[in-house]
């Protein structure tokens, strides 16, 4: 499966953006999908993830209540709605797909994910 993240941009603090992760090659419904981000000079970190069926979602503590992950398997797309953005959310955001059964145990680990897309830049100005 090939993944393409889009929707990034420049936004002021407290603004919103919606990221999309579009899949091609295989049905995204086969995969759990996660969002990760990497700020300059920092390691890539987990942001959120959603089960293949959409019935389970997980968030990193700093984005809980502000970000919402969802999926539309008919459109082969996963979304990350980001509200109340803060300057510390500035990063390159990556989506990744996992077909591994270990996702149920380790959804936050990067090595749980088999496929990665190129990132999309999110910049939040203060």
Buried (B, 14 or more C-beta within 10 A) or exposed (E): BEBBBBBBEEBEEEBEBBBBBBBEEBEBBEBBBBBBBBBEEEEBBBBBBBBBEBEEBBBBEEBEEBBBBEBEBEEBBBBBBBBEBBEEBBBBBBBBBBBBEEBEEEBBBBEBBEBBBEBBEBBBEE
